[in-house]
Amino acid sequence: MIEQPDHIKSIPAYKPGRSTVEGWDGPVFKLSSNENPYPPLPSVVDAVTRAAGHMQRYPNMAAPEFRAALARRLDVPEEDIALGGGSVESAAQIVRAFAGHDDEVIFAWRSFEAYPLLVKTAGATAVEVPLTATEHHDLPAMLAAITPRTRVIFMCTPNNPTGTVVDHEELREFMRQVPSHILVVVDEAYTHFVNDSTAVRGLEVYREFENVVVLHTFSKAYGLAGLRLGYTIARADVRQGLAKTAMPFAVTDVAAAAGVASLAAEDELQKRVDLLISERDRVEAELALSGWNVPPSQANFFWLAVGAQTDAVQEHLLRHGIIARPFTGEGIRVSIGEPEANDAVLSALRSFHGSDSAALS
Ligand SMILES: *Cc1c(COP(=O)(O)O)cnc(C)c1O
């Protein structure tokens, strides 16, 4: 018997999401991982195919063409961009580099499931600060949670799984009070889906405060979840740490080529993002009309805080061919898909009649 050390033993085993539905012969919609429902653009597939022609070689870790294209797009110095094999790997680099055994990492809860995992595997302590009653980050409570052992704070905006955003001015006020030796990570995985002008603008906060880094990913809006491409925008002091903890060769040349082609095709990709945004707004409005209480989402998913009825709603959705992401006892996250998928979700939810549902007001 090979024993896990205590800090690994305490981590619950990972349960992968469902991907098949028994006893349903209609169309199945996988809305459990906030993926882009549309297949990659032909120009991106071409770039990937070309890059695959030299995959006997290790990747060029500097990915100069990709980082130059990104730097132009974001108007940040090229050297401020540190790549990761998905932004989960970028987040892991940050935790490993800056939080050791006696250190604390603060984040809201519920938020992105990877945070506690990354913090605990690094041997650090996860400090979870409950969301407010409206499913928003509680910035005063997060400030109050800071101790001499705090090293990193994650701020997920829009928040996965609730879809709510942190207010830009509120974050600036928060940053003025956070000691400058604490690293604040603004995880903007869903930034392309934001159309609320009061929401955090990560790059602006990055430019204003030296202890802020921003996480972005190509998995969601750009539709490259399967290729693993993300990055941190960070200044030299942070980058030196990330360079030590990055998984060597995590970003392949194939992924970097897809990144370059995606940036070149951004107008075309934006049309899909705009469609998903308008679908999100349509779904939210229709759910409100049928009595569901959905927190305002700025992402490509929405949250049903159905509490004790979570498993019942999940079973009901599965019986209609819809695979969502349940968090038993709390609620269900449903990704926005193509219009047919969203219609199927709306029709299934209209026919759900639970008893005294928390989300059905
Ligand atoms: C999906 C997601 C990511 C991105 O993950 P990748 O590793 O880039 O696929 C990062 N942060 C949050 C909050 C997410 O939901």
PDBQT file of the ligand as one rigid body, heavy atoms in Angstrom, charges set to zero:
ROOT
HETATM    1  C1  LIG A 401     -12.228  27.296 -17.606  1.00  0.00    +0.000 C 
HETATM    2  C2  LIG A 401     -11.540  28.128 -16.613  1.00  0.00    +0.000 A 
HETATM    3  C3  LIG A 401     -10.181  28.376 -16.721  1.00  0.00    +0.000 A 
HETATM    4  C4  LIG A 401      -9.394  27.930 -17.904  1.00  0.00    +0.000 C 
HETATM    5  O1  LIG A 401      -8.925  26.701 -17.863  1.00  0.00    +0.000 OA
HETATM    6  P1  LIG A 401      -7.881  26.212 -18.960  1.00  0.00    +0.000 P 
HETATM    7  O2  LIG A 401      -6.879  25.505 -18.155  1.00  0.00    +0.000 OA
HETATM    8  O3  LIG A 401      -7.310  27.407 -19.632  1.00  0.00    +0.000 OA
HETATM    9  O4  LIG A 401      -8.668  25.349 -19.881  1.00  0.00    +0.000 OA
HETATM   10  C5  LIG A 401      -9.556  29.189 -15.796  1.00  0.00    +0.000 A 
HETATM   11  N1  LIG A 401     -10.255  29.753 -14.807  1.00  0.00    +0.000 NA
HETATM   12  C6  LIG A 401     -11.577  29.547 -14.682  1.00  0.00    +0.000 A 
HETATM   13  C7  LIG A 401     -12.301  30.232 -13.600  1.00  0.00    +0.000 C 
HETATM   14  C8  LIG A 401     -12.249  28.721 -15.566  1.00  0.00    +0.000 A 
HETATM   15  O5  LIG A 401     -13.546  28.515 -15.414  1.00  0.00    +0.000 OA
ENDROOT
TORSDOF 0
